Amino acid sequence: MSRQAHLGIDVVVARTPAQRADALRVRIAVFCDEQGIAREDELDALDADAVHVAGYLGPAPVAAGRLVLAEGRAKVGRMAVLREHRGRGYGAAILAALEREAAARGIRDISLSAQLHAAGFYERAGYRRIGDVYDEVGIPHVAMEKRLG
């Protein structure tokens, strides 16, 4: 486990079925239960090979994200923090862990598809918008990218 001590959150690259299930549980709570996205849209074929990260407060998973690797690039996705835990830096801790995973694999170009309301969060983390706003599962999104150092 990689402890983010100043936040009180343990960020883990999911290596066991239980850790992967915890990450998926957070995603379902945020995207399906809270935002109304259909499970078949949220849970996709990319999950099988993606790098999943979960953030824990004690034994409870409260944040998650995934990294999809393809052709020397990485795409951050499915970033989620349970509603009652937002605004504490847990999303930033998950994003940093995903970026470290990409960098450890020699990847320098990272992208993501941000819900429009979250674009400022990613801009503060060094991402820049590319292209116009588009619809994804009924929610406005914007493509973003970052060059890792």
C-alpha positions, -999 to 999 in steps of 0.1 A, spaced: 0 0 0 11 35 -8 0 57 21 -9 93 15 -3 102 52 -13 138 49 -47 128 36 -53 97 58 -60 76 27 -43 44 16 -40 43 -22 -36 8 -36 -29 -6 -70 -56 -34 -71 -38 -67 -73 -64 -90 -57 -99 -97 -68 -112 -81 -35 -93 -48 -43 -107 -48 -78 -142 -54 -65 -137 -25 -41 -127 -2 -69 -157 -13 -90 -180 -8 -60 -170 28 -56 -175 34 -94 -210 18 -93 -219 40 -63 -208 72 -80 -215 66 -117 -245 43 -116 -263 50 -83 -256 87 -81 -253 98 -117 -277 73 -133 -253 58 -158 -263 23 -168 -240 -5 -155 -234 -18 -189 -220 16 -199 -199 20 -167 -184 -15 -166 -169 -23 -199 -145 -47 -216 -115 -24 -209 -118 -32 -172 -103 -67 -177 -69 -54 -187 -69 -19 -170 -48 -10 -140 -73 -3 -112 -65 19 -81 -85 21 -49 -83 45 -21 -92 33 14 -100 50 47 -94 22 71 -110 -9 55 -136 11 35 -130 19 -2 -139 56 -8 -121 64 -41 -111 47 -74 -98 51 -108 -84 31 -137 -56 34 -163 -60 19 -197 -27 13 -215 -25 10 -253 2 18 -280 25 36 -257 -2 59 -243 -23 58 -211 -58 69 -205 -71 78 -171 -107 69 -165 -135 61 -142 -122 85 -115 -146 84 -86 -148 95 -50 -178 87 -28 -199 119 -23 -194 121 14 -156 121 10 -152 147 -18 -132 178 -13 -105 161 8 -79 155 -19 -87 118 -24 -93 123 -61 -59 139 -65 -43 110 -46 -59 85 -70 -49 106 -101 -13 108 -88 -11 70 -83 -24 64 -118 2 89 -132 29 71 -113 18 38 -127 19 52 -163 54 67 -157 67 34 -142 57 18 -175 77 44 -195 46 62 -207 48 99 -211 16 109 -228 -16 105 -207 -51 115 -216 -86 114 -202 -122 122 -209 -134 146 -181 -170 153 -172 -172 190 -179 -178 200 -143 -146 182 -133 -123 198 -159 -110 224 -135 -98 196 -112 -78 181 -140 -65 215 -152 -51 221 -116 -33 187 -120 -16 199 -152 -40 186 -179 -51 208 -208 -83 207 -228 -82 195 -264 -112 198 -287 -148 207 -281 -172 196 -255 -190 163 -264 -217 141 -250 -209 108 -234 -237 88 -218 -258 119 -216 -231 140 -197 -210 168 -212 -173 158 -214 -141 173 -227 -109 155 -238 -78 164 -219 -41 154 -220 -9 158 -201 28 151 -208 43 134 -179 77 146 -167 
